[in-house]
Amino acid sequence: SLVFEPIDVLRPILRFPFAKMTVLPYEKRSKQQQQQDGDNKNTDSDEYEIPLTIGFESTRHLRIKENNVIGPFEVIDSCDKFSLTFLHSSPQTAFCQMCQKLASLGRGGIGTDSNLEDILKAMYRRPFSQSNL
């Protein structure tokens, strides 16, 4: 799942399960970036508007801890388009590629559980540090 926690505590934490995504996260490019890359299709569309933004579609998302109140998750079952803007860094293609790999793991697309273990081995080897808490 992708989980986004807003700065404003009154806004809900949003969770988007990869299994419910109909369009995986992709980086939205500005019209100027598209023209520089020679990609002139859809330049009149609102689909490409803001730098530092990703877009995706999902048939389900969860709203958690809305108004800073701990309670049951609110499950929203509807097909919606989402745009999320990063404030301090660019999602670039690495973020979107990571999401695609994680989504294929969740859907059983990469293969066996041993493949997942191989991907996570580097994390297992890192020493525990209380300063990360």
DSSP file (Angstrom, degrees, kcal/mol; ACC not computed):
  #  RESIDUE AA STRUCTURE BP1 BP2  ACC     N-H-->O    O-->H-N    N-H-->O    O-->H-N    TCO  KAPPA ALPHA  PHI   PSI    X-CA   Y-CA   Z-CA
    1    1 A S              0   0    0      0, 0.0     2,-0.5     0, 0.0    14,-0.0   0.000 360.0 360.0 360.0 150.6    0.0    0.0    0.0
    2    2 A L  E     -A   16   0A   0     14,-2.5    14,-3.1     2,-0.0     2,-0.4  -0.878 360.0-166.9 -93.9 134.1    0.9    3.6   -0.4
    3    3 A V  E     -A   15   0A   0     -2,-0.5     2,-0.5    12,-0.2    12,-0.2  -0.990   6.1-170.5-127.2 127.3    0.4    5.6    2.8
    4    4 A F  E     -A   14   0A   0     10,-2.7    10,-2.5    -2,-0.4    -2,-0.0  -0.973   3.9-166.4-120.9 124.8    0.4    9.4    2.9
    5    5 A E        -     0   0    0     -2,-0.5     8,-0.1     8,-0.2     4,-0.1  -0.934  18.4-141.8-110.9 113.2    0.3   11.2    6.2
    6    6 A P        -     0   0    0      0, 0.0     7,-0.0     0, 0.0     5,-0.0  -0.269  15.5-124.3 -72.5 159.8   -0.5   14.9    5.8
    7    7 A I  S    S+     0   0    0      2,-0.0     2,-0.5     3,-0.0    -2,-0.0   0.905  96.4  77.5 -66.6 -42.7    1.2   17.7    7.9
    8    8 A D  S >  S-     0   0    0      1,-0.2     3,-1.4     4,-0.1    -1,-0.0  -0.592  74.1-152.3 -73.2 117.6   -2.2   18.9    9.1
    9    9 A V  T 3  S+     0   0    0     -2,-0.5    59,-0.7     1,-0.3    -1,-0.2   0.656  91.1  65.6 -69.4 -14.4   -3.4   16.5   11.8
   10   10 A L  T 3  S+     0   0    0     57,-0.2    57,-2.1    56,-0.1    -1,-0.3   0.718  88.5  80.5 -78.9 -20.1   -7.0   17.3   11.0
   11   11 A R  S <  S-     0   0    0     -3,-1.4    57,-0.2    55,-0.2     2,-0.1  -0.590  90.3-108.1 -83.4 149.1   -6.7   15.7    7.6
   12   12 A P        -     0   0    0      0, 0.0     2,-0.4     0, 0.0    53,-0.2  -0.380  23.2-112.4 -77.3 154.3   -6.9   11.9    7.4
   13   13 A I  E     - B   0  64A   0     51,-3.0    51,-2.9    -8,-0.1     2,-0.5  -0.697  37.9-142.6 -74.7 135.5   -4.0    9.6    6.7
   14   14 A L  E     -AB   4  63A   0    -10,-2.5   -10,-2.7    -2,-0.4     2,-0.5  -0.898  16.5-169.7-110.6 132.6   -4.7    8.0    3.3
   15   15 A R  E     -AB   3  62A   0     47,-2.1    47,-2.4    -2,-0.5   -12,-0.2  -0.982   2.0-171.2-123.1 127.9   -3.9    4.4    2.4
   16   16 A F  E     -A    2   0A   0    -14,-3.1   -14,-2.5    -2,-0.5     2,-0.2  -0.927  17.2-142.8-120.0 104.7   -4.1    3.1   -1.1
   17   17 A P    >   -     0   0    0      0, 0.0     3,-1.3     0, 0.0     4,-0.3  -0.476   9.4-139.7 -67.2 132.8   -3.7   -0.7   -1.5
   18   18 A F  G >  S+     0   0    0      1,-0.3     3,-1.7    -2,-0.2    85,-0.1   0.863 101.2  64.0 -58.5 -36.0   -1.8   -1.6   -4.6
   19   19 A A  G 3  S+     0   0    0      1,-0.3    -1,-0.3    87,-0.0    84,-0.0   0.739 104.0  46.9 -62.6 -22.1   -4.2   -4.5   -5.2
   20   20 A K  G <  S+     0   0    0     -3,-1.3    39,-2.9    40,-0.1     2,-0.4   0.374  86.0 110.9-100.9   3.1   -7.0   -2.0   -5.8
   21   21 A M  E <   -C   58   0A   0     -3,-1.7    37,-0.3    -4,-0.3     3,-0.2  -0.666  41.6-175.6 -82.7 127.7   -5.1    0.4   -8.1
   22   22 A T  E    S+     0   0A   0     35,-1.2     2,-0.4    -2,-0.4    36,-0.2   0.736  83.8  30.5 -90.0 -26.9   -6.3    0.4  -11.7
   23   23 A V  E    S-C   57   0A   0     34,-1.5    34,-1.8     3,-0.0    -1,-0.3  -0.980  88.3-135.0-130.8 119.5   -3.5    2.7  -12.8
   24   24 A L  E     -     0   0A   0     -2,-0.4    31,-0.1    32,-0.2    76,-0.1  -0.278  43.3 -72.8 -70.0 159.1   -0.2    2.5  -10.9
   25   25 A P  E     +     0   0A   0      0, 0.0     2,-0.3     0, 0.0    31,-0.2  -0.216  56.8 175.6 -56.7 137.3    1.6    5.7   -9.8
   26   26 A Y  E     -C   55   0A   0     29,-2.0    29,-2.5    -3,-0.1     2,-0.5  -0.971  35.1-104.2-139.3 152.9    3.2    7.7  -12.6
   27   27 A E  E     -C   54   0A   0     -2,-0.3     2,-0.4    27,-0.2    27,-0.2  -0.668  30.6-136.4 -81.3 125.6    5.0   11.0  -12.5
   28   28 A K  E     -C   53   0A   0     25,-2.7    25,-0.5    -2,-0.5     2,-0.4  -0.687  21.3-154.5 -80.1 130.3    3.0   13.8  -14.0
   29   29 A R        -     0   0    0     -2,-0.4    21,-0.1    22,-0.1    25,-0.0  -0.835  15.6-114.4-107.7 145.1    5.1   16.0  -16.2
   30   30 A S     >  -     0   0    0     -2,-0.4     4,-2.2     1,-0.1    19,-0.2  -0.265  30.9-108.5 -68.8 162.5    4.4   19.6  -17.0
   31   31 A K  H  > S+     0   0    0     17,-0.3     4,-2.3     1,-0.2     5,-0.2   0.873 121.6  54.4 -59.1 -37.7    3.5   20.6  -20.6
   32   32 A Q  H  > S+     0   0    0      2,-0.2     4,-2.1     1,-0.2    -1,-0.2   0.915 107.6  48.8 -64.6 -43.1    6.9   22.2  -20.9
   33   33 A Q  H  > S+     0   0    0      1,-0.2     4,-1.8     2,-0.2    -2,-0.2   0.897 110.7  51.8 -63.1 -40.2    8.7   18.9  -19.9
   34   34 A Q  H  <>S+     0   0    0     -4,-2.2     5,-2.6     1,-0.2     4,-0.4   0.928 110.3  47.7 -61.3 -45.5    6.6   17.0  -22.4
   35   35 A Q  H ><5S+     0   0    0     -4,-2.3     3,-0.8     1,-0.2    -1,-0.2   0.871 109.7  52.8 -66.5 -36.3    7.5   19.3  -25.2
   36   36 A Q  H 3<5S+     0   0    0     -4,-2.1    -1,-0.2     1,-0.2    -2,-0.2   0.858 109.9  49.1 -65.3 -34.5   11.2   19.2  -24.3
   37   37 A D  T 3<5S-     0   0    0     -4,-1.8    -1,-0.2    -5,-0.2    -2,-0.2   0.501 117.6-114.9 -82.1  -3.8   11.0   15.4  -24.5
   38   38 A G  T < 5S+     0   0    0     -3,-0.8     2,-0.9    -4,-0.4    -3,-0.2   0.647  74.5 133.5  79.9  14.7    9.2   15.5  -27.8
   39   39 A D      < +     0   0    0     -5,-2.6    -1,-0.2    -6,-0.2    -2,-0.2  -0.826  20.4 164.4 -99.9  96.4    6.0   14.0  -26.5
   40   40 A N    >   +     0   0    0     -2,-0.9     3,-1.0    -3,-0.1     2,-0.2   0.467  36.1 109.2 -95.8  -2.3    3.3   16.3  -27.9
   41   41 A K  T 3  S+     0   0    0      1,-0.2    -2,-0.0     2,-0.1    -7,-0.0  -0.508  86.1   9.1 -76.2 146.2    0.3   14.1  -27.2
   42   42 A N  T >  S+     0   0    0     -2,-0.2     3,-1.0     1,-0.1     6,-0.3   0.689  80.1 135.8  62.3  23.1   -2.1   15.2  -24.5
   43   43 A T  T <  S+     0   0    0     -3,-1.0    -2,-0.1     1,-0.2    -1,-0.1   0.725  72.8  52.4 -73.1 -17.1   -0.4   18.6  -24.1
   44   44 A D  T 3  S+     0   0    0    -13,-0.0    -1,-0.2     3,-0.0     2,-0.1   0.506  92.1 100.8 -90.3  -4.7   -3.9   20.2  -24.0
   45   45 A S  S X  S-     0   0    0     -3,-1.0     3,-0.8     1,-0.1     0, 0.0  -0.454  74.5-135.1 -81.1 151.3   -5.1   17.9  -21.2
   46   46 A D  T 3  S+     0   0    0      1,-0.2    -1,-0.1    -2,-0.1     3,-0.1   0.504  91.2  91.3 -77.8  -4.3   -5.3   18.8  -17.6
   47   47 A E  T 3  S+     0   0    0      1,-0.2     2,-0.6    -5,-0.1    -1,-0.2   0.766  86.3  48.4 -63.1 -25.8   -3.6   15.4  -16.8
   48   48 A Y  S <  S+     0   0    0     -3,-0.8   -17,-0.3    -6,-0.3    -1,-0.2  -0.892  75.2 115.2-119.4  99.8   -0.2   17.0  -17.0
   49   49 A E        +     0   0    0     -2,-0.6   -18,-0.2     1,-0.3    -1,-0.1   0.712  56.3  46.1-133.3 -42.8   -0.1   20.1  -14.9
   50   50 A I    >   -     0   0    0    -20,-0.1     3,-0.6   -21,-0.1    -1,-0.3  -0.921  64.6-131.0-122.5 130.2    2.1   20.3  -11.8
   51   51 A P  T 3  S+     0   0    0      0, 0.0   -22,-0.1     0, 0.0     3,-0.1  -0.327  93.1  34.5 -68.0 162.6    5.8   19.3  -11.3
   52   52 A L  T 3  S+     0   0    0      1,-0.2    34,-3.4   -24,-0.2     2,-0.4   0.753  96.5 123.4  64.1  27.8    6.6   17.2   -8.2
   53   53 A T  E <   -CD  28  85A   0     -3,-0.6   -25,-2.7   -25,-0.5     2,-0.3  -0.939  45.1-162.0-124.3 140.3    3.3   15.4   -8.6
   54   54 A I  E     -CD  27  84A   0     30,-2.6    30,-2.3    -2,-0.4     2,-0.3  -0.862   8.9-159.6-112.8 155.1    2.3   11.8   -9.1
   55   55 A G  E     +CD  26  83A   0    -29,-2.5   -29,-2.0    -2,-0.3     2,-0.3  -0.957  18.3 152.5-130.6 151.9   -1.0   10.5  -10.3
   56   56 A F  E     - D   0  82A   0     26,-1.8    26,-3.2    -2,-0.3     2,-0.4  -0.965  31.5-126.4-164.8 167.5   -2.8    7.1  -10.0
   57   57 A E  E     +CD  23  81A   0    -34,-1.8   -34,-1.5    -2,-0.3   -35,-1.2  -0.961  25.2 178.1-124.6 143.3   -6.3    5.6  -10.0
   58   58 A S  E     -CD  21  80A   0     22,-2.1    22,-2.5    -2,-0.4   -37,-0.2  -0.997  30.6-150.8-145.2 146.4   -7.7    3.3   -7.4
   59   59 A T  E    S+     0   0A   0    -39,-2.9    19,-0.6    -2,-0.3     2,-0.3   0.511  88.9  28.0 -92.1  -6.3  -11.0    1.6   -6.8
   60   60 A R  E     + D   0  77A   0    -40,-0.3     2,-0.3    17,-0.2    17,-0.2  -0.980  60.4 167.2-152.8 139.5  -10.6    1.7   -3.0
   61   61 A H  E     - D   0  76A   0     15,-1.8    15,-3.1    -2,-0.3     2,-0.4  -0.978  23.9-133.0-146.0 161.0   -8.8    3.8   -0.4
   62   62 A L  E     -BD  15  75A   0    -47,-2.4   -47,-2.1    -2,-0.3     2,-0.5  -0.918   4.7-150.7-118.1 139.1   -8.9    4.2    3.3
   63   63 A R  E     -BD  14  74A   0     11,-2.7    11,-2.6    -2,-0.4     2,-0.4  -0.946  22.9-169.8-107.9 123.9   -9.2    7.3    5.4
   64   64 A I  E     -B   13   0A   0    -51,-2.9   -51,-3.0    -2,-0.5     4,-0.1  -0.930  57.0  -4.0-121.8 136.2   -7.5    6.8    8.8
   65   65 A K  S >  S-     0   0    0     -2,-0.4     3,-1.4     6,-0.3    -1,-0.2   0.872  75.5-170.6  57.1  45.2   -7.5    9.0   11.9
   66   66 A E  G >  S+     0   0    0      1,-0.3     3,-1.5     2,-0.2   -55,-0.2  -0.435  71.6  11.5 -68.5 142.3   -9.5   11.9   10.4
   67   67 A N  G 3  S-     0   0    0    -57,-2.1    -1,-0.3     1,-0.3   -57,-0.2   0.734 130.1 -73.9  58.1  25.3   -9.7   15.0   12.6
   68   68 A N  G <  S+     0   0    0     -3,-1.4     2,-0.5   -59,-0.7    -1,-0.3   0.779  99.0 137.9  61.9  29.7   -7.0   13.4   14.7
   69   69 A V    <   -     0   0    0     -3,-1.5     2,-0.5   -59,-0.1    -1,-0.2  -0.928  52.1-136.1-109.4 123.2   -9.5   11.0   16.1
   70   70 A I        +     0   0    0     -2,-0.5     3,-0.0    -5,-0.1    -6,-0.0  -0.655  54.8 112.8 -77.2 126.4   -8.5    7.4   16.5
   71   71 A G        -     0   0    0     -2,-0.5    -6,-0.3     3,-0.0     3,-0.1  -0.927  67.3 -33.2-170.4-170.9  -11.4    5.2   15.3
   72   72 A P        -     0   0    0      0, 0.0    -7,-0.1     0, 0.0     2,-0.1  -0.297  67.8-104.6 -62.3 147.2  -12.4    2.7   12.7
   73   73 A F        -     0   0    0     -9,-0.1     2,-0.7    -8,-0.1    -9,-0.2  -0.423  26.8-129.1 -67.7 146.1  -11.0    3.3    9.2
   74   74 A E  E     -D   63   0A   0    -11,-2.6   -11,-2.7    -2,-0.1     2,-0.6  -0.904  21.8-153.5 -97.9 117.7  -13.4    4.8    6.6
   75   75 A V  E     -D   62   0A   0     -2,-0.7     2,-0.6   -13,-0.2   -13,-0.2  -0.817   4.9-161.3 -95.7 123.9  -13.3    2.6    3.5
   76   76 A I  E     -D   61   0A   0    -15,-3.1   -15,-1.8    -2,-0.6     2,-0.9  -0.920   3.5-168.9-108.1 112.1  -14.1    4.4    0.3
   77   77 A D  E     +D   60   0A   0     -2,-0.6     2,-0.3   -17,-0.2   -17,-0.2  -0.795  43.2 107.2-103.0  90.2  -15.1    2.0   -2.5
   78   78 A S  E    S-     0   0A   0     -2,-0.9     2,-0.8   -19,-0.6   -20,-0.1  -0.960  73.0-107.1-158.5 148.2  -15.2    4.1   -5.7
   79   79 A C  E     +     0   0A   0     -2,-0.3     2,-0.3   -22,-0.1   -20,-0.2  -0.690  54.0 163.5 -81.4 112.8  -13.0    4.4   -8.7
   80   80 A D  E     -D   58   0A   0    -22,-2.5   -22,-2.1    -2,-0.8     2,-0.4  -0.914  37.6-127.2-131.6 154.5  -11.2    7.8   -8.4
   81   81 A K  E     -D   57   0A   0     -2,-0.3     2,-0.4   -24,-0.2   -24,-0.2  -0.845  28.7-161.7 -97.9 139.2   -8.2    9.6   -9.8
   82   82 A F  E     -D   56   0A   0    -26,-3.2   -26,-1.8    -2,-0.4     2,-0.4  -0.951  13.4-170.1-124.7 142.9   -5.6   10.9   -7.3
   83   83 A S  E     -D   55   0A   0     -2,-0.4     2,-0.5   -28,-0.2   -28,-0.2  -0.995   8.3-173.5-128.6 125.4   -2.9   13.5   -7.6
   84   84 A L  E     -D   54   0A   0    -30,-2.3   -30,-2.6    -2,-0.4     2,-0.5  -0.980  10.0-152.0-123.0 129.0   -0.4   13.9   -4.8
   85   85 A T  E     -D   53   0A   0     -2,-0.5     2,-0.4   -32,-0.2   -32,-0.3  -0.863   9.6-138.8-105.4 129.1    2.2   16.7   -4.8
   86   86 A F        -     0   0    0    -34,-3.4    -2,-0.0    -2,-0.5     0, 0.0  -0.687   9.8-157.5 -82.2 134.5    5.5   16.3   -3.1
   87   87 A L  S    S+     0   0    0     -2,-0.4    -1,-0.1     1,-0.1     3,-0.1   0.860  82.1  18.6 -82.8 -36.5    6.5   19.5   -1.2
   88   88 A H  S    S+     0   0    0      1,-0.1     2,-0.3   -36,-0.1    -1,-0.1   0.516 121.0  30.5-119.6  -6.9   10.3   19.1   -0.9
   89   89 A S  S    S-     0   0    0    -37,-0.1    -1,-0.1     3,-0.0    -3,-0.1  -0.981  74.8-105.7-151.3 160.7   11.5   16.6   -3.5
   90   90 A S        -     0   0    0     -2,-0.3     5,-0.1     1,-0.1    -3,-0.1  -0.687  15.7-144.4 -87.9 139.4   10.7   15.2   -6.9
   91   91 A P     >  +     0   0    0      0, 0.0     4,-1.7     0, 0.0     5,-0.4   0.773  39.6 178.0 -70.1 -23.1    9.2   11.8   -7.1
   92   92 A Q  H  >  -     0   0    0      1,-0.2     4,-0.8     2,-0.2     3,-0.1   0.131  52.9 -65.8  43.1-168.5   11.2   11.3  -10.3
   93   93 A T  H  > S+     0   0    0      1,-0.2     4,-2.7     2,-0.2     5,-0.2   0.744 127.2  71.7 -83.1 -21.7   10.9    7.9  -12.0
   94   94 A A  H  > S+     0   0    0      1,-0.2     4,-2.4     2,-0.2    -1,-0.2   0.907  98.0  48.8 -61.9 -42.0   12.5    6.0   -9.2
   95   95 A F  H  X S+     0   0    0     -4,-1.7     4,-2.2     1,-0.2    -1,-0.2   0.930 113.6  46.1 -62.4 -45.9    9.5    6.4   -6.9
   96   96 A C  H  X S+     0   0    0     -4,-0.8     4,-2.0    -5,-0.4    -2,-0.2   0.880 112.2  50.8 -67.0 -38.0    7.1    5.3   -9.6
   97   97 A Q  H  X S+     0   0    0     -4,-2.7     4,-2.2     2,-0.2    -1,-0.2   0.903 109.3  51.3 -65.0 -40.6    9.3    2.3  -10.5
   98   98 A M  H  X S+     0   0    0     -4,-2.4     4,-2.6    -5,-0.2     5,-0.2   0.909 109.1  51.1 -62.0 -41.9    9.5    1.3   -6.9
   99   99 A C  H  X S+     0   0    0     -4,-2.2     4,-2.5     1,-0.2    -1,-0.2   0.896 109.1  50.7 -62.4 -40.0    5.7    1.4   -6.7
  100  100 A Q  H  X S+     0   0    0     -4,-2.0     4,-2.1     2,-0.2    -1,-0.2   0.900 111.6  47.4 -65.5 -39.9    5.3   -0.7   -9.8
  101  101 A K  H  X S+     0   0    0     -4,-2.2     4,-1.9     2,-0.2    -2,-0.2   0.924 113.5  47.3 -66.9 -43.6    7.7   -3.3   -8.3
  102  102 A L  H  X S+     0   0    0     -4,-2.6     4,-2.3     1,-0.2    -2,-0.2   0.887 111.5  51.9 -64.6 -38.2    5.9   -3.4   -5.0
  103  103 A A  H  X S+     0   0    0     -4,-2.5     4,-1.6     1,-0.2    -1,-0.2   0.906 108.9  49.4 -65.1 -40.9    2.5   -3.6   -6.7
  104  104 A S  H  <>S+     0   0    0     -4,-2.1     5,-4.1     2,-0.2     6,-0.7   0.841 109.8  52.4 -69.5 -30.5    3.7   -6.6   -8.8
  105  105 A L  H ><5S+     0   0    0     -4,-1.9     3,-1.4     3,-0.2    -2,-0.2   0.939 109.6  48.8 -64.6 -45.9    5.0   -8.3   -5.6
  106  106 A G  H 3<5S+     0   0    0     -4,-2.3    -2,-0.2     1,-0.3    -1,-0.2   0.788 113.7  46.6 -64.5 -28.2    1.6   -7.8   -3.9
  107  107 A R  T 3<5S-     0   0    0     -4,-1.6    -1,-0.3    -5,-0.2    -2,-0.2   0.366 117.9-110.4 -95.5   4.4   -0.2   -9.2   -6.9
  108  108 A G  T < 5S+     0   0    0     -3,-1.4    -3,-0.2    -4,-0.2    -2,-0.1   0.717  77.6 132.9  77.5  20.5    2.2  -12.2   -7.2
  109  109 A G      < +     0   0    0     -5,-4.1    -4,-0.2    -6,-0.2    -5,-0.1   0.769  63.3  50.7 -79.7 -26.3    3.7  -10.8  -10.4
  110  110 A I  S    S-     0   0    0     -6,-0.7     2,-0.4     1,-0.2    -1,-0.2   0.845 109.4-112.6 -83.8 -33.1    7.4  -11.3   -9.6
  111  111 A G        +     0   0    0     -7,-0.2    -1,-0.2    -6,-0.1     2,-0.1  -0.973  61.6   9.2 145.9-129.6    7.3  -14.8   -8.5
  112  112 A T    >>  -     0   0    0     -2,-0.4     4,-1.0    -3,-0.1     3,-0.8  -0.249  69.7-102.7 -89.2 173.1    7.8  -16.7   -5.3
  113  113 A D  H 3> S+     0   0    0      1,-0.2     4,-2.2     2,-0.2     5,-0.1   0.775 117.9  67.3 -64.5 -26.0    8.2  -15.5   -1.7
  114  114 A S  H 3> S+     0   0    0      1,-0.2     4,-2.3     2,-0.2    -1,-0.2   0.838  95.2  56.6 -65.3 -30.6   11.9  -16.2   -2.0
  115  115 A N  H <> S+     0   0    0     -3,-0.8     4,-1.8     2,-0.2    -1,-0.2   0.910 106.9  48.5 -64.7 -40.6   12.1  -13.3   -4.5
  116  116 A L  H  X S+     0   0    0     -4,-1.0     4,-1.9     1,-0.2    -2,-0.2   0.908 109.9  52.2 -63.4 -41.6   10.6  -11.0   -2.0
  117  117 A E  H  X S+     0   0    0     -4,-2.2     4,-0.9     1,-0.2    -2,-0.2   0.899 107.4  52.4 -62.1 -40.8   13.1  -12.2    0.6
  118  118 A D  H  < S+     0   0    0     -4,-2.3     3,-0.5     1,-0.2     4,-0.4   0.888 109.2  49.8 -61.4 -39.5   16.0  -11.5   -1.8
  119  119 A I  H  < S+     0   0    0     -4,-1.8     3,-0.4     1,-0.2    -1,-0.2   0.872 115.1  43.3 -67.2 -36.1   14.7   -7.9   -2.3
  120  120 A L  H >X S+     0   0    0     -4,-1.9     4,-1.6     1,-0.2     3,-0.8   0.489  84.8  96.5 -90.5  -3.1   14.4   -7.3    1.5
  121  121 A K  H 3X S+     0   0    0     -4,-0.9     4,-1.7    -3,-0.5    -1,-0.2   0.871  79.4  57.3 -56.2 -40.4   17.8   -9.0    2.5
  122  122 A A  H 3> S+     0   0    0     -4,-0.4     4,-0.6    -3,-0.4    -1,-0.3   0.869 106.5  50.0 -60.1 -35.8   19.6   -5.6    2.6
  123  123 A M  H X4 S+     0   0    0     -3,-0.8     3,-0.6    -4,-0.2    -1,-0.2   0.866 106.8  54.7 -71.0 -35.1   17.1   -4.3    5.1
  124  124 A Y  H 3< S+     0   0    0     -4,-1.6    -1,-0.2     1,-0.2    -2,-0.2   0.842 105.2  54.1 -64.9 -32.7   17.5   -7.4    7.3
  125  125 A R  H 3< S+     0   0    0     -4,-1.7    -1,-0.2     2,-0.1    -2,-0.2   0.643  82.8 103.6 -80.0 -15.4   21.3   -6.9    7.5
  126  126 A R  S << S-     0   0    0     -3,-0.6     2,-0.1    -4,-0.6    -3,-0.0  -0.481  78.4-115.1 -70.3 135.0   21.1   -3.3    8.7
  127  127 A P        -     0   0    0      0, 0.0     2,-0.3     0, 0.0    -1,-0.1  -0.368  29.9-108.4 -69.6 148.8   21.8   -3.0   12.4
  128  128 A F        -     0   0    0     -2,-0.1     2,-0.4     2,-0.0     3,-0.0  -0.582  36.6-173.4 -76.5 136.0   19.1   -1.8   14.7
  129  129 A S    >   -     0   0    0     -2,-0.3     3,-1.7     1,-0.1     4,-0.2  -0.993  24.8-150.1-133.8 127.8   19.5    1.7   16.0
  130  130 A Q  G >  S+     0   0    0     -2,-0.4     3,-1.6     1,-0.3    -1,-0.1   0.706  94.3  74.3 -67.5 -18.3   17.3    3.4   18.6
  131  131 A S  G 3  S+     0   0    0      1,-0.3    -1,-0.3     2,-0.1    -3,-0.0   0.689  87.3  63.7 -68.0 -16.3   18.1    6.7   17.1
  132  132 A N  G <         0   0    0     -3,-1.7    -1,-0.3     1,-0.2    -2,-0.2   0.545 360.0 360.0 -82.6  -6.7   15.7    5.7   14.2
  133  133 A L    <         0   0    0     -3,-1.6    -1,-0.2    -4,-0.2    -2,-0.1   0.473 360.0 360.0 -79.4 360.0   12.7    5.5   16.5
